[in-house]
Amino acid sequence: MSLVNAAAVHHPTPPTRLLRRPEVLSRTGMANSTLYAAMAQGRFPKPVKIGARSVAWPEEAVVDWIANRPIAELRTEEAAG
């Protein structure tokens, strides 16, 4: 009888949660068109494919983007909108 390596069974970090578009829009405060424009310009992470016709964003990527977004960018968008 063999022993199973406990490190191989235990996952020290939980799996990444995937966020669908409505949740991403809610967390970022962006409109749908702004989200897709930001992705096209390389200013927002692109989603991962989770099915034949569906995508989602890793929660960590969205949280990192929010945390690292420059304040000047926020002010520019507020003035324009």
Backbone as CSV, one residue per row, in Angstrom:
resi,resn,N_x,N_y,N_z,CA_x,CA_y,CA_z,C_x,C_y,C_z
1,MET,0.848,-1.172,0.000,0.000,0.000,0.000,0.899,1.243,0.000
2,SER,0.642,2.192,-0.921,1.482,3.382,-1.000,0.783,4.574,-0.359
3,LEU,1.590,5.464,0.137,1.055,6.685,0.727,0.958,7.761,-0.347
4,VAL,-0.086,8.554,-0.279,-0.274,9.658,-1.221,0.433,10.877,-0.657
5,ASN,1.196,11.545,-1.491,1.890,12.762,-1.078,0.860,13.828,-0.723
6,ALA,0.864,14.270,0.529,-0.122,15.254,0.996,-0.019,16.560,0.222
7,ALA,1.185,16.944,-0.180,1.361,18.188,-0.931,0.706,18.099,-2.306
8,ALA,0.662,16.916,-2.869,0.053,16.751,-4.188,-1.464,16.843,-4.113
9,VAL,-2.036,16.506,-2.970,-3.491,16.530,-2.814,-3.964,17.904,-2.380
10,HIS,-3.241,18.554,-1.502,-3.631,19.851,-0.958,-3.280,20.970,-1.935
11,HIS,-4.224,21.846,-2.180,-3.997,23.010,-3.044,-3.812,24.228,-2.144
12,PRO,-2.593,24.762,-2.033,-2.346,25.880,-1.129,-3.077,27.159,-1.520
13,THR,-3.361,27.353,-2.795,-4.116,28.535,-3.208,-5.429,28.079,-3.829
14,PRO,-6.509,28.758,-3.482,-7.790,28.355,-4.048,-7.832,28.618,-5.549
15,PRO,-8.643,27.889,-6.275,-8.748,28.132,-7.713,-9.257,29.549,-7.976
16,THR,-8.830,30.110,-9.087,-9.250,31.459,-9.456,-10.734,31.461,-9.788
17,ARG,-11.446,32.411,-9.228,-12.863,32.577,-9.534,-12.972,33.303,-10.862
18,LEU,-13.919,32.910,-11.671,-14.132,33.555,-12.965,-15.340,34.476,-12.880
19,LEU,-15.171,35.683,-13.414,-16.241,36.687,-13.390,-16.847,36.837,-14.773
20,ARG,-18.159,36.819,-14.837,-18.847,37.058,-16.095,-18.963,38.566,-16.313
21,ARG,-19.309,38.955,-17.528,-19.321,40.370,-17.917,-20.130,41.272,-16.982
22,PRO,-21.362,40.918,-16.584,-22.098,41.830,-15.693,-21.345,42.133,-14.386
23,GLU,-20.658,41.138,-13.842,-19.884,41.343,-12.616,-18.681,42.230,-12.877
24,VAL,-18.009,42.049,-14.013,-16.856,42.890,-14.376,-17.310,44.339,-14.548
25,LEU,-18.421,44.537,-15.230,-18.941,45.893,-15.428,-19.300,46.531,-14.092
26,SER,-19.900,45.766,-13.209,-20.279,46.270,-11.891,-19.055,46.666,-11.072
27,ARG,-18.057,45.828,-11.073,-16.856,46.105,-10.276,-16.037,47.261,-10.823
28,THR,-15.992,47.408,-12.135,-15.154,48.454,-12.732,-15.901,49.766,-12.932
29,GLY,-17.223,49.702,-12.992,-18.000,50.904,-13.256,-17.998,51.303,-14.721
30,MET,-17.493,50.420,-15.579,-17.430,50.720,-17.011,-18.722,50.324,-17.708
31,ALA,-18.973,50.961,-18.827,-20.052,50.550,-19.721,-19.513,49.427,-20.612
32,ASN,-20.404,48.668,-21.199,-20.025,47.555,-22.061,-19.085,48.016,-23.183
33,SER,-19.427,49.111,-23.852,-18.598,49.589,-24.967,-17.223,50.048,-24.485
34,THR,-17.167,50.648,-23.300,-15.888,51.087,-22.739,-15.012,49.886,-22.404
35,LEU,-15.620,48.839,-21.868,-14.884,47.615,-21.542,-14.224,47.030,-22.789
36,TYR,-14.996,46.883,-23.858,-14.449,46.291,-25.075,-13.438,47.216,-25.756
37,ALA,-13.637,48.515,-25.669,-12.653,49.451,-26.226,-11.340,49.362,-25.443
38,ALA,-11.427,49.272,-24.118,-10.227,49.165,-23.287,-9.469,47.873,-23.592
39,MET,-10.189,46.783,-23.828,-9.528,45.523,-24.190,-8.838,45.656,-25.547
40,ALA,-9.502,46.282,-26.498,-8.933,46.442,-27.842,-7.667,47.299,-27.805
41,GLN,-7.619,48.254,-26.875,-6.461,49.137,-26.740,-5.388,48.558,-25.829
42,GLY,-5.638,47.380,-25.281,-4.674,46.753,-24.382,-4.651,47.358,-22.996
43,ARG,-5.703,48.086,-22.622,-5.751,48.731,-21.312,-6.560,47.943,-20.296
44,PHE,-7.110,46.799,-20.685,-7.883,45.950,-19.777,-7.635,44.502,-20.172
45,PRO,-7.561,43.602,-19.187,-7.280,42.193,-19.517,-8.369,41.571,-20.382
46,LYS,-7.951,40.706,-21.275,-8.908,40.004,-22.133,-9.469,38.803,-21.385
47,PRO,-10.678,38.402,-21.718,-11.292,37.261,-21.027,-10.731,35.931,-21.515
48,VAL,-11.065,34.891,-20.775,-10.714,33.529,-21.181,-11.991,32.836,-21.639
49,LYS,-11.858,31.958,-22.590,-13.000,31.230,-23.116,-13.365,30.124,-22.132
50,ILE,-14.641,30.055,-21.728,-15.065,29.020,-20.785,-16.079,28.072,-21.413
51,GLY,-16.443,28.349,-22.635,-17.384,27.499,-23.347,-17.396,27.883,-24.813
52,ALA,-18.255,27.233,-25.568,-18.324,27.510,-27.000,-18.719,28.962,-27.286
53,ARG,-19.604,29.507,-26.461,-20.080,30.872,-26.698,-20.027,31.745,-25.457
54,SER,-19.108,31.447,-24.555,-19.050,32.235,-23.331,-17.607,32.485,-22.899
55,VAL,-17.430,33.630,-22.265,-16.119,34.029,-21.756,-16.280,34.541,-20.330
56,ALA,-15.165,34.628,-19.631,-15.144,35.179,-18.278,-13.745,35.717,-18.009
57,TRP,-13.640,36.554,-17.004,-12.369,37.148,-16.624,-11.921,36.546,-15.301
58,PRO,-10.654,36.167,-15.191,-10.157,35.724,-13.887,-10.291,36.874,-12.879
59,GLU,-10.867,36.583,-11.723,-11.098,37.622,-10.722,-9.810,38.353,-10.370
60,GLU,-8.720,37.627,-10.261,-7.435,38.230,-9.905,-7.009,39.292,-10.923
61,ALA,-7.249,39.051,-12.201,-6.878,40.019,-13.242,-7.687,41.302,-13.106
62,VAL,-8.972,41.164,-12.796,-9.833,42.348,-12.640,-9.441,43.125,-11.381
63,VAL,-9.224,42.417,-10.282,-8.829,43.064,-9.027,-7.495,43.779,-9.202
64,ASP,-6.528,43.141,-9.872,-5.232,43.777,-10.128,-5.389,45.027,-10.984
65,TRP,-6.243,44.959,-12.011,-6.456,46.114,-12.876,-7.040,47.274,-12.064
66,ILE,-8.018,46.985,-11.211,-8.627,48.029,-10.384,-7.591,48.637,-9.448
67,ALA,-6.782,47.788,-8.813,-5.784,48.263,-7.847,-4.684,49.089,-8.501
68,ASN,-4.366,48.800,-9.755,-3.253,49.471,-10.424,-3.667,50.538,-11.420
69,ARG,-4.943,50.829,-11.492,-5.421,51.835,-12.434,-4.958,53.219,-11.986
70,PRO,-4.325,53.967,-12.868,-3.841,55.301,-12.483,-4.985,56.246,-12.143
71,ILE,-4.783,57.057,-11.117,-5.784,58.039,-10.692,-6.040,59.049,-11.808
72,ALA,-5.018,59.446,-12.553,-5.182,60.417,-13.639,-6.160,59.887,-14.679
73,GLU,-6.125,58.602,-14.939,-7.028,58.006,-15.908,-8.469,58.114,-15.411
74,LEU,-8.677,57.936,-14.122,-10.016,58.068,-13.541,-10.534,59.493,-13.707
75,ARG,-9.682,60.472,-13.411,-10.108,61.876,-13.504,-10.430,62.273,-14.940
76,THR,-9.648,61.797,-15.894,-9.878,62.116,-17.305,-11.239,61.585,-17.760
77,GLU,-11.569,60.360,-17.370,-12.843,59.773,-17.766,-14.009,60.478,-17.072
78,GLU,-13.843,60.888,-15.804,-14.907,61.595,-15.103,-15.187,62.948,-15.764
79,ALA,-14.152,63.637,-16.185,-14.318,64.943,-16.823,-15.007,64.801,-18.184
80,ALA,-14.708,63.737,-18.889,-15.291,63.535,-20.211,-16.741,63.057,-20.130
81,GLY,-17.078,62.350,-19.071,-18.380,61.703,-18.982,-19.376,62.478,-18.251
